Every structure is written in structure tokens, then in C-alpha cells.
């Protein structure tokens, strides 16, 4: 009898929360008229924000994956003083509110000495489109690094040792053995990074600003139009669909990695 009550309680909590979550998402998807959603999607402002989001996210994901592979491999293969501290620092932005992370980046890139060096090099970070990519990179990198780290950890170092015993250098063994074996985890990390970049809001808002038709990504469009118009609902629907596709892809790839 006790087991039944326990299972029923857990099932009830699960069904209640999942049901309300699905109901909330369906409310956004089915409440607006789809003819209005299509018109909003084809508006100049929405097309601009979609293009900007896709462009900056693509650039950011490329940089994020270079960082994730490098840091993830170091954490998975090497042991050194401060190893746990490095893991903590890399994971820390995941616990930050995005607004706090954006404030940290604003102070970093908006004040001396880094701001002066960047200005001399002709690089504008604060309140610029470049700032969007920087914000996305720092937001998404910890998530991708954790996924890539797990992928490298699941691969036995013996494969690399065998390759090196056959004459391969460490770089060659890494490139020809480890990376191909970790490809599922790498792609999963890239998918998660892309979803985080597309949905990055607070960090972008603080570092790059929320200027209409300039630094206006999809989440910024939702923010600027949240109190009026259909653009907010349209951008929300697009972000939900992107997130759903990313999660489904990640679950499929993560299942393959586990197997």
C-alpha cells in the first residue's frame, strides 16, 4: 500500500508539472492567429532579427566549439594542480543570471585596459554586433564544454596510447582517433550551443544593447515588443521551436553516446 501511495504521489507531481508546462507552451503557439504569425514573420523587423540571430549564432558556435574541444579535452585527459578549480570556473557562468554575466562582460570590455587595447585595434565590443557574438560565446561555452568533456571522458585513453605506440604523435592521435570517436558528443555540444546562442537575452542586452534593427536578435525582438504587437508572440514561437529541435537532437545524440 505504501509503495502505491509513493508511486502515485510522484506520478501526480510529474503529471501536474509537465501538464502545466505543455499547456503554457501550447497557449503561446495556438493563441495567436496563424495568418498574423505569418505576416509578423515576414515583416522587415522580424526578418532582420532572424538573420542577425542566425549569423551571430553560427559565428559564436564555431568559436564555442573550439573552446569546448580544447577545454573539455584538457579537463578529461590531464590532471594538474587547480584541476577542480578550473572545472568550477568554467561551469560558473551556468549558475549566473544572464544579466550578471552581461554586467561582468560590460565591465571587462568597457573599461581600461582592455577597452583601450581594443579601441586601438579598431574593434568595438560594447553596444555593437560584435558584442552580440561575444555575449553568446560566454553564455554558451560552459554548456558545450560540459557536453564535450563528458564525451571525451567516455572514451578510454588506451585508444590514443595504442595509436601513439603505432607511431602517431599526440596531435595525430587526437585528430584521427579521439575526435572521430567523440563526434556524437561534439555535435550534441554544438546543438546545445546553438540553442543557447539563439536564446541568449540578458547577456546580449547588457553588453550589446537592445537597439531596434541594429542589435535586435530574436529574444530582443520579444523584449521590445512584449507589451504590444504580434512580433513578441512570433519570436517566442520561433524560439520554442528552435529549442524543441535542439533538445530532441541532443537527446538522440546523447543516447547514441551513452550506448
Secondary structure, 3 states (H helix, E strand, C coil): CHHHHHHHHHHHHHHHHHHHHHHHHHHHHHHCCHHHHHHHHCCHHHHHHHHHHHHHHHHHHHHHHHHHHHHHHHHHHCCCCCHHHHHHHHHHHHHCCHHHHHHHHHHHHHCCCHHHHHHHCCCCCCCCHHHHHHHHHHHHHHHHHHHHHHHHHCCCCHHHHHHHHCCCCHHHHHHHHHHHHCHHHHHHHHHHHHHHHHHCCHHHHHHHCCCCCCCCCHHHHHHHCCCCCCHHHHHHHHHHHHHHHHHHHHHHHHHHHHC
